[in-house]
Amino acid sequence: MKAVPRTRSLPALLLAVLALVLATGLAPGASADTGVSTIARALRSGPVYVDPAASAQLSRADADALAKRIKDANKPLFIAVLPAGYPTTNLFPDLRAATGITGLYGIRLGDRFDARADASVMSPTARQNLVTSVHGEDTRAQLTDFTDRALANMGGRAPRGWHAAGSGAGSGAGLIAVAAVLVAGAAGAYTLVRRSRRRREREQRAALERLRVVVDEDITAFGEELDRLDFHPAEPGADDAMRGDYERALDAYESAKQRMAEAGRPEDVRPVTEALEDGRFSLAQLAARRAGRPLPERRPPCFFDPRHGPSVADATWSPPSGAPREVPVCAADATRLADGRDPVIREVDTEHGRRPYWDAGPAYGPWAGGYFGGGILPGLLFGTLLGSMMSTPSYAADYGAGYGDFGGADFQGGDVSGTDFDPGDFGGGFGDGGGFGGGDGGDFGGGFGD
């Protein structure tokens, strides 16, 4: 009679599994294959990949430190270090297609560096400026500088796969760490998620409180306008059209107060200022009817301060160190600009004192969006601090989207979109489509030259 084989002990099984994981994970790194698929496979597991032939450029310790910095920031930033002779034809688009993940991709190739990105993660202009500004005496210094600048300006979130795999450098220590994470990761992940959610909630509450001060000022100012108008529905000469204007203005006033009292997030402010804008236009119509003037055209409020009421014209104006643009202005500010004087600008409190609302931080986006809805807002705020912030996907995640051309894309950073991406974002360069300067790559042209 044959003896029944003894079942392996649990420690023996765990050791066997760990050995298999290590053997499987280390196989790509030990292979001489450095095709795009190999690089992409490593980047799906971690943010940094160092080609074996380029290992002298960036040590494993430096690669791991860089990867940790990116993971801690939770951003979809991918870095590859490749040897000088690596083929560049279609390198960026092929790598992006192979990873299938939206993000910002930086490649150090020999002693040269360039980057490409999905527009939902970083705009073409921001990406170009970032690459131009990067400096460093060696690979480590250059990539550290690039990483620091990129993390401060890009949008999106890191791919979920990074939380279940080792670093892109493919080290055995990283794979062992994965085994530890798999054992105790559930509690740690839950703690991190809760901490991140609480931090974001605190930031949103603080932003809403800053907005509340400004919106309450707007609501108070509108209420004072209603009082100054001194209209009575039964007064001599009042007709149904006048009473309709007055009722709409009152409804807007009450709606603004109620919506602001119920607001729980910064993006909840936008309907409040939309109501105030509607109410002010109703008052402008009522004033015209009472005075026997032609009814005003429906126009956006005065750009410099929406409390000035509906604009009457467009005027050319340039912010300090900014490009000129056409902005809607009230009659008083139109006269000031025509006389060479400064307009009366709405300023708000900031950590650095009173500043124009467009230079006061991201929280004022929903406030401005309610007054200047649709496609008008990007042109008005182009080149300002608020305009630059609103063009990023991370802004949409924190303060809401829907501001005309500032709206986000279908795939945010870190999302798995496969080959569903704009190849123009990753083309150009070398005259061979490699993406390393020269040639016309649409939004991603320019760069090193050759």
TORKOL-4160 file (C-alpha; in steps of 0.2 Angstrom, whole numbers, padded with zeros to 4 digits, m for minus):
450
<pt num="1" X="0000" Y="0000" Z="0000"/>
<pt num="2" X="0007" Y="0017" Z="m0005"/>
<pt num="3" X="0010" Y="0030" Z="0008"/>
<pt num="4" X="0000" Y="0046" Z="0007"/>
<pt num="5" X="0011" Y="0061" Z="0003"/>
<pt num="6" X="0012" Y="0073" Z="0018"/>
<pt num="7" X="0005" Y="0090" Z="0015"/>
<pt num="8" X="0017" Y="0104" Z="0015"/>
<pt num="9" X="0018" Y="0115" Z="0030"/>
<pt num="10" X="0011" Y="0133" Z="0028"/>
<pt num="11" X="0029" Y="0141" Z="0030"/>
<pt num="12" X="0035" Y="0130" Z="0016"/>
<pt num="13" X="0021" Y="0135" Z="0005"/>
<pt num="14" X="0024" Y="0153" Z="0008"/>
<pt num="15" X="0042" Y="0152" Z="0004"/>
<pt num="16" X="0039" Y="0142" Z="m0012"/>
<pt num="17" X="0026" Y="0156" Z="m0017"/>
<pt num="18" X="0039" Y="0170" Z="m0013"/>
<pt num="19" X="0052" Y="0161" Z="m0023"/>
<pt num="20" X="0041" Y="0160" Z="m0038"/>
<pt num="21" X="0036" Y="0178" Z="m0036"/>
<pt num="22" X="0054" Y="0184" Z="m0035"/>
<pt num="23" X="0060" Y="0172" Z="m0049"/>
<pt num="24" X="0046" Y="0179" Z="m0060"/>
<pt num="25" X="0048" Y="0197" Z="m0056"/>
<pt num="26" X="0067" Y="0197" Z="m0058"/>
<pt num="27" X="0066" Y="0188" Z="m0075"/>
<pt num="28" X="0063" Y="0204" Z="m0085"/>
<pt num="29" X="0077" Y="0213" Z="m0077"/>
<pt num="30" X="0089" Y="0199" Z="m0080"/>
<pt num="31" X="0084" Y="0198" Z="m0098"/>
<pt num="32" X="0094" Y="0206" Z="m0112"/>
<pt num="33" X="0077" Y="0211" Z="m0120"/>
<pt num="34" X="0075" Y="0229" Z="m0118"/>
<pt num="35" X="0060" Y="0232" Z="m0130"/>
<pt num="36" X="0046" Y="0244" Z="m0128"/>
<pt num="37" X="0035" Y="0230" Z="m0121"/>
<pt num="38" X="0048" Y="0227" Z="m0107"/>
<pt num="39" X="0049" Y="0245" Z="m0102"/>
<pt num="40" X="0030" Y="0246" Z="m0102"/>
<pt num="41" X="0029" Y="0231" Z="m0091"/>
<pt num="42" X="0040" Y="0238" Z="m0079"/>
<pt num="43" X="0032" Y="0255" Z="m0079"/>
<pt num="44" X="0015" Y="0247" Z="m0076"/>
<pt num="45" X="0022" Y="0240" Z="m0060"/>
<pt num="46" X="0032" Y="0256" Z="m0054"/>
<pt num="47" X="0036" Y="0274" Z="m0060"/>
<pt num="48" X="0055" Y="0271" Z="m0064"/>
<pt num="49" X="0063" Y="0260" Z="m0076"/>
<pt num="50" X="0082" Y="0259" Z="m0078"/>
<pt num="51" X="0088" Y="0249" Z="m0093"/>
<pt num="52" X="0102" Y="0237" Z="m0089"/>
<pt num="53" X="0113" Y="0245" Z="m0102"/>
<pt num="54" X="0111" Y="0262" Z="m0093"/>
<pt num="55" X="0113" Y="0256" Z="m0075"/>
<pt num="56" X="0129" Y="0267" Z="m0074"/>
<pt num="57" X="0118" Y="0283" Z="m0076"/>
<pt num="58" X="0106" Y="0280" Z="m0061"/>
<pt num="59" X="0110" Y="0268" Z="m0047"/>
<pt num="60" X="0097" Y="0257" Z="m0040"/>
<pt num="61" X="0096" Y="0267" Z="m0024"/>
<pt num="62" X="0093" Y="0283" Z="m0033"/>
<pt num="63" X="0080" Y="0275" Z="m0044"/>
<pt num="64" X="0071" Y="0268" Z="m0029"/>
<pt num="65" X="0072" Y="0285" Z="m0020"/>
<pt num="66" X="0065" Y="0293" Z="m0036"/>
<pt num="67" X="0051" Y="0280" Z="m0037"/>
<pt num="68" X="0046" Y="0283" Z="m0019"/>
<pt num="69" X="0045" Y="0301" Z="m0021"/>
<pt num="70" X="0033" Y="0299" Z="m0036"/>
<pt num="71" X="0022" Y="0286" Z="m0027"/>
<pt num="72" X="0021" Y="0297" Z="m0012"/>
<pt num="73" X="0014" Y="0311" Z="m0022"/>
<pt num="74" X="0002" Y="0299" Z="m0030"/>
<pt num="75" X="0004" Y="0306" Z="m0048"/>
<pt num="76" X="0005" Y="0296" Z="m0065"/>
<pt num="77" X="0023" Y="0301" Z="m0068"/>
<pt num="78" X="0034" Y="0288" Z="m0078"/>
<pt num="79" X="0053" Y="0289" Z="m0080"/>
<pt num="80" X="0064" Y="0278" Z="m0091"/>
<pt num="81" X="0083" Y="0279" Z="m0092"/>
<pt num="82" X="0089" Y="0271" Z="m0108"/>
<pt num="83" X="0106" Y="0270" Z="m0116"/>
<pt num="84" X="0112" Y="0283" Z="m0129"/>
<pt num="85" X="0110" Y="0271" Z="m0144"/>
<pt num="86" X="0092" Y="0266" Z="m0140"/>
<pt num="87" X="0081" Y="0267" Z="m0156"/>
<pt num="88" X="0070" Y="0283" Z="m0155"/>
<pt num="89" X="0058" Y="0280" Z="m0169"/>
<pt num="90" X="0040" Y="0281" Z="m0162"/>
<pt num="91" X="0047" Y="0279" Z="m0145"/>
<pt num="92" X="0035" Y="0290" Z="m0135"/>
<pt num="93" X="0019" Y="0284" Z="m0144"/>
<pt num="94" X="0024" Y="0266" Z="m0144"/>
<pt num="95" X="0028" Y="0267" Z="m0125"/>
<pt num="96" X="0012" Y="0276" Z="m0122"/>
<pt num="97" X="0002" Y="0263" Z="m0132"/>
<pt num="98" X="0011" Y="0248" Z="m0123"/>
<pt num="99" X="0008" Y="0254" Z="m0105"/>
<pt num="100" X="m0010" Y="0259" Z="m0109"/>
<pt num="101" X="m0010" Y="0272" Z="m0095"/>
<pt num="102" X="m0013" Y="0291" Z="m0096"/>
<pt num="103" X="0002" Y="0300" Z="m0088"/>
<pt num="104" X="0017" Y="0311" Z="m0090"/>
<pt num="105" X="0032" Y="0301" Z="m0098"/>
<pt num="106" X="0050" Y="0307" Z="m0096"/>
<pt num="107" X="0065" Y="0298" Z="m0104"/>
<pt num="108" X="0083" Y="0301" Z="m0101"/>
<pt num="109" X="0092" Y="0294" Z="m0117"/>
<pt num="110" X="0111" Y="0295" Z="m0115"/>
<pt num="111" X="0114" Y="0312" Z="m0110"/>
<pt num="112" X="0098" Y="0319" Z="m0117"/>
<pt num="113" X="0081" Y="0321" Z="m0110"/>
<pt num="114" X="0063" Y="0324" Z="m0116"/>
<pt num="115" X="0045" Y="0321" Z="m0110"/>
<pt num="116" X="0028" Y="0319" Z="m0117"/>
<pt num="117" X="0011" Y="0319" Z="m0109"/>
<pt num="118" X="m0008" Y="0316" Z="m0111"/>
<pt num="119" X="m0016" Y="0333" Z="m0112"/>
<pt num="120" X="m0027" Y="0328" Z="m0098"/>
<pt num="121" X="m0012" Y="0326" Z="m0087"/>
<pt num="122" X="m0002" Y="0341" Z="m0092"/>
<pt num="123" X="m0006" Y="0354" Z="m0106"/>
<pt num="124" X="0006" Y="0355" Z="m0121"/>
<pt num="125" X="0012" Y="0372" Z="m0116"/>
<pt num="126" X="0016" Y="0367" Z="m0098"/>
<pt num="127" X="0025" Y="0351" Z="m0104"/>
<pt num="128" X="0036" Y="0361" Z="m0115"/>
<pt num="129" X="0040" Y="0374" Z="m0102"/>
<pt num="130" X="0044" Y="0360" Z="m0090"/>
<pt num="131" X="0056" Y="0352" Z="m0101"/>
<pt num="132" X="0065" Y="0368" Z="m0105"/>
<pt num="133" X="0067" Y="0372" Z="m0087"/>
<pt num="134" X="0074" Y="0356" Z="m0081"/>
<pt num="135" X="0092" Y="0356" Z="m0077"/>
<pt num="136" X="0105" Y="0345" Z="m0068"/>
<pt num="137" X="0124" Y="0341" Z="m0070"/>
<pt num="138" X="0120" Y="0322" Z="m0070"/>
<pt num="139" X="0106" Y="0310" Z="m0073"/>
<pt num="140" X="0101" Y="0309" Z="m0055"/>
<pt num="141" X="0101" Y="0328" Z="m0053"/>
<pt num="142" X="0091" Y="0331" Z="m0069"/>
<pt num="143" X="0078" Y="0318" Z="m0065"/>
<pt num="144" X="0076" Y="0324" Z="m0048"/>
<pt num="145" X="0073" Y="0342" Z="m0054"/>
<pt num="146" X="0061" Y="0335" Z="m0067"/>
<pt num="147" X="0051" Y="0325" Z="m0054"/>
<pt num="148" X="0050" Y="0339" Z="m0042"/>
<pt num="149" X="0044" Y="0352" Z="m0055"/>
<pt num="150" X="0032" Y="0339" Z="m0063"/>
<pt num="151" X="0024" Y="0333" Z="m0047"/>
<pt num="152" X="0020" Y="0351" Z="m0043"/>
<pt num="153" X="0011" Y="0355" Z="m0059"/>
<pt num="154" X="0003" Y="0339" Z="m0066"/>
<pt num="155" X="m0014" Y="0332" Z="m0063"/>
<pt num="156" X="m0021" Y="0315" Z="m0061"/>
<pt num="157" X="m0018" Y="0300" Z="m0050"/>
<pt num="158" X="m0005" Y="0286" Z="m0049"/>
<pt num="159" X="m0011" Y="0270" Z="m0057"/>
<pt num="160" X="m0018" Y="0257" Z="m0045"/>
<pt num="161" X="m0005" Y="0244" Z="m0051"/>
<pt num="162" X="0009" Y="0253" Z="m0042"/>
<pt num="163" X="0001" Y="0249" Z="m0025"/>
<pt num="164" X="0002" Y="0231" Z="m0029"/>
<pt num="165" X="0019" Y="0229" Z="m0037"/>
<pt num="166" X="0037" Y="0234" Z="m0034"/>
<pt num="167" X="0047" Y="0249" Z="m0041"/>
<pt num="168" X="0049" Y="0251" Z="m0059"/>
<pt num="169" X="0068" Y="0248" Z="m0056"/>
<pt num="170" X="0063" Y="0230" Z="m0054"/>
<pt num="171" X="0073" Y="0227" Z="m0038"/>
<pt num="172" X="0071" Y="0211" Z="m0028"/>
<pt num="173" X="0069" Y="0221" Z="m0012"/>
<pt num="174" X="0054" Y="0229" Z="m0020"/>
<pt num="175" X="0046" Y="0212" Z="m0024"/>
<pt num="176" X="0049" Y="0207" Z="m0006"/>
<pt num="177" X="0041" Y="0223" Z="0000"/>
<pt num="178" X="0026" Y="0218" Z="m0011"/>
<pt num="179" X="0024" Y="0201" Z="m0002"/>
<pt num="180" X="0024" Y="0211" Z="0014"/>
<pt num="181" X="0011" Y="0223" Z="0008"/>
<pt num="182" X="0000" Y="0209" Z="0002"/>
<pt num="183" X="0000" Y="0202" Z="0020"/>
<pt num="184" X="m0003" Y="0218" Z="0029"/>
<pt num="185" X="m0009" Y="0229" Z="0015"/>
<pt num="186" X="m0028" Y="0230" Z="0018"/>
<pt num="187" X="m0027" Y="0239" Z="0035"/>
<pt num="188" X="m0013" Y="0251" Z="0029"/>
<pt num="189" X="m0023" Y="0255" Z="0013"/>
<pt num="190" X="m0038" Y="0258" Z="0022"/>
<pt num="191" X="m0029" Y="0270" Z="0034"/>
<pt num="192" X="m0021" Y="0279" Z="0019"/>
<pt num="193" X="m0038" Y="0281" Z="0010"/>
<pt num="194" X="m0046" Y="0288" Z="0026"/>
<pt num="195" X="m0031" Y="0300" Z="0029"/>
<pt num="196" X="m0032" Y="0306" Z="0011"/>
<pt num="197" X="m0051" Y="0308" Z="0011"/>
<pt num="198" X="m0050" Y="0318" Z="0027"/>
<pt num="199" X="m0036" Y="0329" Z="0021"/>
<pt num="200" X="m0046" Y="0333" Z="0005"/>
<pt num="201" X="m0061" Y="0337" Z="0015"/>
<pt num="202" X="m0052" Y="0349" Z="0026"/>
<pt num="203" X="m0045" Y="0358" Z="0011"/>
<pt num="204" X="m0062" Y="0359" Z="0003"/>
<pt num="205" X="m0070" Y="0366" Z="0019"/>
<pt num="206" X="m0056" Y="0379" Z="0020"/>
<pt num="207" X="m0059" Y="0384" Z="0002"/>
<pt num="208" X="m0078" Y="0385" Z="0005"/>
<pt num="209" X="m0075" Y="0396" Z="0020"/>
<pt num="210" X="m0064" Y="0408" Z="0010"/>
<pt num="211" X="m0078" Y="0408" Z="m0004"/>
<pt num="212" X="m0092" Y="0411" Z="0009"/>
<pt num="213" X="m0085" Y="0428" Z="0014"/>
<pt num="214" X="m0085" Y="0434" Z="m0004"/>
<pt num="215" X="m0101" Y="0427" Z="m0009"/>
<pt num="216" X="m0110" Y="0434" Z="0007"/>
<pt num="217" X="m0103" Y="0451" Z="0001"/>
<pt num="218" X="m0111" Y="0448" Z="m0016"/>
<pt num="219" X="m0128" Y="0443" Z="m0009"/>
<pt num="220" X="m0128" Y="0458" Z="0003"/>
<pt num="221" X="m0123" Y="0470" Z="m0011"/>
<pt num="222" X="m0138" Y="0463" Z="m0022"/>
<pt num="223" X="m0150" Y="0465" Z="m0007"/>
<pt num="224" X="m0145" Y="0483" Z="m0006"/>
<pt num="225" X="m0148" Y="0485" Z="m0025"/>
<pt num="226" X="m0165" Y="0479" Z="m0022"/>
<pt num="227" X="m0168" Y="0491" Z="m0008"/>
<pt num="228" X="m0161" Y="0506" Z="m0018"/>
<pt num="229" X="m0173" Y="0502" Z="m0033"/>
<pt num="230" X="m0188" Y="0505" Z="m0021"/>
<pt num="231" X="m0200" Y="0497" Z="m0033"/>
<pt num="232" X="m0217" Y="0493" Z="m0027"/>
<pt num="233" X="m0228" Y="0481" Z="m0038"/>
<pt num="234" X="m0243" Y="0492" Z="m0035"/>
<pt num="235" X="m0235" Y="0509" Z="m0039"/>
<pt num="236" X="m0242" Y="0520" Z="m0052"/>
<pt num="237" X="m0236" Y="0515" Z="m0070"/>
<pt num="238" X="m0230" Y="0497" Z="m0065"/>
<pt num="239" X="m0235" Y="0484" Z="m0077"/>
<pt num="240" X="m0234" Y="0465" Z="m0078"/>
<pt num="241" X="m0217" Y="0465" Z="m0087"/>
<pt num="242" X="m0210" Y="0476" Z="m0072"/>
<pt num="243" X="m0218" Y="0465" Z="m0059"/>
<pt num="244" X="m0211" Y="0450" Z="m0068"/>
<pt num="245" X="m0193" Y="0457" Z="m0068"/>
<pt num="246" X="m0195" Y="0461" Z="m0049"/>
<pt num="247" X="m0201" Y="0444" Z="m0045"/>
<pt num="248" X="m0187" Y="0436" Z="m0054"/>
<pt num="249" X="m0175" Y="0447" Z="m0045"/>
<pt num="250" X="m0182" Y="0443" Z="m0028"/>
<pt num="251" X="m0182" Y="0424" Z="m0033"/>
<pt num="252" X="m0164" Y="0425" Z="m0037"/>
<pt num="253" X="m0160" Y="0434" Z="m0021"/>
<pt num="254" X="m0169" Y="0420" Z="m0011"/>
<pt num="255" X="m0161" Y="0406" Z="m0021"/>
<pt num="256" X="m0144" Y="0413" Z="m0019"/>
<pt num="257" X="m0146" Y="0414" Z="0000"/>
<pt num="258" X="m0153" Y="0397" Z="0001"/>
<pt num="259" X="m0140" Y="0389" Z="m0010"/>
<pt num="260" X="m0126" Y="0397" Z="m0001"/>
<pt num="261" X="m0133" Y="0391" Z="0016"/>
<pt num="262" X="m0133" Y="0373" Z="0009"/>
<pt num="263" X="m0116" Y="0373" Z="0000"/>
<pt num="264" X="m0105" Y="0359" Z="0006"/>
<pt num="265" X="m0091" Y="0360" Z="m0007"/>
<pt num="266" X="m0083" Y="0374" Z="m0017"/>
<pt num="267" X="m0091" Y="0369" Z="m0033"/>
<pt num="268" X="m0108" Y="0372" Z="m0024"/>
<pt num="269" X="m0105" Y="0390" Z="m0026"/>
<pt num="270" X="m0107" Y="0391" Z="m0044"/>
<pt num="271" X="m0126" Y="0390" Z="m0044"/>
<pt num="272" X="m0126" Y="0404" Z="m0031"/>
<pt num="273" X="m0117" Y="0417" Z="m0042"/>
<pt num="274" X="m0127" Y="0411" Z="m0057"/>
<pt num="275" X="m0143" Y="0416" Z="m0048"/>
<pt num="276" X="m0135" Y="0433" Z="m0043"/>
<pt num="277" X="m0130" Y="0436" Z="m0061"/>
<pt num="278" X="m0148" Y="0432" Z="m0067"/>
<pt num="279" X="m0155" Y="0443" Z="m0053"/>
<pt num="280" X="m0144" Y="0458" Z="m0058"/>
<pt num="281" X="m0150" Y="0456" Z="m0076"/>
<pt num="282" X="m0168" Y="0456" Z="m0071"/>
<pt num="283" X="m0165" Y="0472" Z="m0061"/>
<pt num="284" X="m0156" Y="0480" Z="m0076"/>
<pt num="285" X="m0172" Y="0476" Z="m0086"/>
<pt num="286" X="m0183" Y="0483" Z="m0073"/>
<pt num="287" X="m0173" Y="0499" Z="m0072"/>
<pt num="288" X="m0174" Y="0501" Z="m0091"/>
<pt num="289" X="m0193" Y="0499" Z="m0091"/>
<pt num="290" X="m0196" Y="0511" Z="m0077"/>
<pt num="291" X="m0185" Y="0524" Z="m0086"/>
<pt num="292" X="m0193" Y="0521" Z="m0103"/>
<pt num="293" X="m0176" Y="0516" Z="m0110"/>
<pt num="294" X="m0173" Y="0502" Z="m0123"/>
<pt num="295" X="m0171" Y="0485" Z="m0114"/>
<pt num="296" X="m0153" Y="0480" Z="m0111"/>
<pt num="297" X="m0144" Y="0466" Z="m0121"/>
<pt num="298" X="m0140" Y="0451" Z="m0111"/>
<pt num="299" X="m0122" Y="0452" Z="m0107"/>
<pt num="300" X="m0110" Y="0445" Z="m0094"/>
<pt num="301" X="m0107" Y="0455" Z="m0079"/>
<pt num="302" X="m0092" Y="0467" Z="m0077"/>
<pt num="303" X="m0076" Y="0457" Z="m0077"/>
<pt num="304" X="m0068" Y="0468" Z="m0064"/>
<pt num="305" X="m0081" Y="0466" Z="m0051"/>
<pt num="306" X="m0098" Y="0457" Z="m0055"/>
<pt num="307" X="m0106" Y="0468" Z="m0042"/>
<pt num="308" X="m0105" Y="0482" Z="m0055"/>
<pt num="309" X="m0119" Y="0474" Z="m0064"/>
<pt num="310" X="m0121" Y="0468" Z="m0082"/>
<pt num="311" X="m0107" Y="0474" Z="m0094"/>
<pt num="312" X="m0111" Y="0487" Z="m0108"/>
<pt num="313" X="m0097" Y="0484" Z="m0119"/>
<pt num="314" X="m0080" Y="0475" Z="m0122"/>
<pt num="315" X="m0064" Y="0484" Z="m0119"/>
<pt num="316" X="m0046" Y="0479" Z="m0121"/>
<pt num="317" X="m0036" Y="0476" Z="m0105"/>
<pt num="318" X="m0020" Y="0468" Z="m0100"/>
<pt num="319" X="m0016" Y="0461" Z="m0083"/>
<pt num="320" X="0002" Y="0465" Z="m0076"/>
<pt num="321" X="0014" Y="0455" Z="m0087"/>
<pt num="322" X="0000" Y="0447" Z="m0097"/>
<pt num="323" X="m0007" Y="0447" Z="m0114"/>
<pt num="324" X="m0021" Y="0459" Z="m0119"/>
<pt num="325" X="m0038" Y="0452" Z="m0120"/>
<pt num="326" X="m0056" Y="0458" Z="m0123"/>
<pt num="327" X="m0066" Y="0459" Z="m0107"/>
<pt num="328" X="m0084" Y="0464" Z="m0103"/>
<pt num="329" X="m0085" Y="0480" Z="m0093"/>
<pt num="330" X="m0098" Y="0491" Z="m0085"/>
<pt num="331" X="m0100" Y="0509" Z="m0091"/>
<pt num="332" X="m0090" Y="0516" Z="m0077"/>
<pt num="333" X="m0075" Y="0505" Z="m0080"/>
<pt num="334" X="m0076" Y="0508" Z="m0099"/>
<pt num="335" X="m0074" Y="0526" Z="m0095"/>
<pt num="336" X="m0060" Y="0524" Z="m0084"/>
<pt num="337" X="m0050" Y="0513" Z="m0096"/>
<pt num="338" X="m0054" Y="0525" Z="m0110"/>
<pt num="339" X="m0046" Y="0539" Z="m0100"/>
<pt num="340" X="m0031" Y="0529" Z="m0096"/>
<pt num="341" X="m0036" Y="0525" Z="m0078"/>
<pt num="342" X="m0036" Y="0509" Z="m0069"/>
<pt num="343" X="m0053" Y="0500" Z="m0067"/>
<pt num="344" X="m0061" Y="0496" Z="m0050"/>
<pt num="345" X="m0055" Y="0478" Z="m0047"/>
<pt num="346" X="m0063" Y="0466" Z="m0035"/>
<pt num="347" X="m0050" Y="0461" Z="m0022"/>
<pt num="348" X="m0051" Y="0447" Z="m0009"/>
<pt num="349" X="m0041" Y="0443" Z="0006"/>
<pt num="350" X="m0026" Y="0431" Z="0004"/>
<pt num="351" X="m0011" Y="0425" Z="0014"/>
<pt num="352" X="m0002" Y="0439" Z="0005"/>
<pt num="353" X="m0014" Y="0453" Z="0008"/>
<pt num="354" X="m0028" Y="0459" Z="m0004"/>
<pt num="355" X="m0027" Y="0453" Z="m0022"/>
<pt num="356" X="m0038" Y="0453" Z="m0037"/>
<pt num="357" X="m0049" Y="0438" Z="m0037"/>
<pt num="358" X="m0040" Y="0430" Z="m0052"/>
<pt num="359" X="m0024" Y="0430" Z="m0042"/>
<pt num="360" X="m0031" Y="0424" Z="m0026"/>
<pt num="361" X="m0031" Y="0405" Z="m0028"/>
<pt num="362" X="m0040" Y="0391" Z="m0035"/>
<pt num="363" X="m0056" Y="0392" Z="m0024"/>
<pt num="364" X="m0062" Y="0407" Z="m0034"/>
<pt num="365" X="m0065" Y="0397" Z="m0049"/>
<pt num="366" X="m0083" Y="0391" Z="m0045"/>
<pt num="367" X="m0087" Y="0409" Z="m0040"/>
<pt num="368" X="m0081" Y="0416" Z="m0057"/>
<pt num="369" X="m0088" Y="0401" Z="m0066"/>
<pt num="370" X="m0106" Y="0406" Z="m0061"/>
<pt num="371" X="m0104" Y="0424" Z="m0067"/>
<pt num="372" X="m0095" Y="0420" Z="m0083"/>
<pt num="373" X="m0101" Y="0403" Z="m0088"/>
<pt num="374" X="m0098" Y="0394" Z="m0104"/>
<pt num="375" X="m0083" Y="0397" Z="m0116"/>
<pt num="376" X="m0080" Y="0415" Z="m0111"/>
<pt num="377" X="m0071" Y="0411" Z="m0095"/>
<pt num="378" X="m0055" Y="0404" Z="m0102"/>
<pt num="379" X="m0051" Y="0419" Z="m0113"/>
<pt num="380" X="m0054" Y="0431" Z="m0099"/>
<pt num="381" X="m0043" Y="0422" Z="m0087"/>
<pt num="382" X="m0029" Y="0417" Z="m0099"/>
<pt num="383" X="m0012" Y="0420" Z="m0092"/>
<pt num="384" X="m0018" Y="0423" Z="m0074"/>
<pt num="385" X="m0015" Y="0412" Z="m0059"/>
<pt num="386" X="m0033" Y="0406" Z="m0058"/>
<pt num="387" X="m0033" Y="0403" Z="m0077"/>
<pt num="388" X="m0018" Y="0392" Z="m0076"/>
<pt num="389" X="m0024" Y="0382" Z="m0061"/>
<pt num="390" X="m0041" Y="0379" Z="m0069"/>
<pt num="391" X="m0033" Y="0371" Z="m0085"/>
<pt num="392" X="m0027" Y="0356" Z="m0075"/>
<pt num="393" X="m0037" Y="0340" Z="m0072"/>
<pt num="394" X="m0032" Y="0341" Z="m0053"/>
<pt num="395" X="m0041" Y="0357" Z="m0052"/>
<pt num="396" X="m0057" Y="0349" Z="m0059"/>
<pt num="397" X="m0056" Y="0335" Z="m0047"/>
<pt num="398" X="m0055" Y="0347" Z="m0032"/>
<pt num="399" X="m0066" Y="0361" Z="m0038"/>
<pt num="400" X="m0077" Y="0355" Z="m0051"/>
<pt num="401" X="m0076" Y="0357" Z="m0070"/>
<pt num="402" X="m0088" Y="0364" Z="m0083"/>
<pt num="403" X="m0079" Y="0380" Z="m0087"/>
<pt num="404" X="m0079" Y="0380" Z="m0106"/>
<pt num="405" X="m0062" Y="0376" Z="m0113"/>
<pt num="406" X="m0056" Y="0372" Z="m0095"/>
<pt num="407" X="m0066" Y="0356" Z="m0095"/>
<pt num="408" X="m0056" Y="0340" Z="m0091"/>
<pt num="409" X="m0053" Y="0325" Z="m0104"/>
<pt num="410" X="m0062" Y="0308" Z="m0104"/>
<pt num="411" X="m0047" Y="0300" Z="m0096"/>
<pt num="412" X="m0038" Y="0307" Z="m0082"/>
<pt num="413" X="m0020" Y="0303" Z="m0077"/>
<pt num="414" X="m0017" Y="0285" Z="m0071"/>
<pt num="415" X="m0033" Y="0279" Z="m0080"/>
<pt num="416" X="m0031" Y="0264" Z="m0091"/>
<pt num="417" X="m0036" Y="0269" Z="m0108"/>
<pt num="418" X="m0026" Y="0257" Z="m0118"/>
<pt num="419" X="m0023" Y="0263" Z="m0135"/>
<pt num="420" X="m0036" Y="0276" Z="m0134"/>
<pt num="421" X="m0025" Y="0292" Z="m0134"/>
<pt num="422" X="m0021" Y="0306" Z="m0145"/>
<pt num="423" X="m0005" Y="0301" Z="m0155"/>
<pt num="424" X="m0002" Y="0320" Z="m0158"/>
<pt num="425" X="0002" Y="0321" Z="m0139"/>
<pt num="426" X="0016" Y="0309" Z="m0141"/>
<pt num="427" X="0023" Y="0313" Z="m0158"/>
<pt num="428" X="0037" Y="0323" Z="m0166"/>
<pt num="429" X="0056" Y="0324" Z="m0165"/>
<pt num="430" X="0072" Y="0318" Z="m0173"/>
<pt num="431" X="0063" Y="0319" Z="m0190"/>
<pt num="432" X="0058" Y="0301" Z="m0186"/>
<pt num="433" X="0043" Y="0303" Z="m0174"/>
<pt num="434" X="0053" Y="0298" Z="m0159"/>
<pt num="435" X="0047" Y="0313" Z="m0149"/>
<pt num="436" X="0065" Y="0320" Z="m0145"/>
<pt num="437" X="0064" Y="0337" Z="m0153"/>
<pt num="438" X="0065" Y="0344" Z="m0170"/>
<pt num="439" X="0051" Y="0342" Z="m0182"/>
<pt num="440" X="0033" Y="0346" Z="m0180"/>
<pt num="441" X="0024" Y="0335" Z="m0168"/>
<pt num="442" X="0008" Y="0345" Z="m0165"/>
<pt num="443" X="0007" Y="0349" Z="m0147"/>
<pt num="444" X="0022" Y="0339" Z="m0143"/>
<pt num="445" X="0034" Y="0346" Z="m0157"/>
<pt num="446" X="0051" Y="0354" Z="m0153"/>
<pt num="447" X="0063" Y="0348" Z="m0140"/>
<pt num="448" X="0081" Y="0343" Z="m0142"/>
<pt num="449" X="0084" Y="0345" Z="m0161"/>
<pt num="450" X="0096" Y="0333" Z="m0169"/>
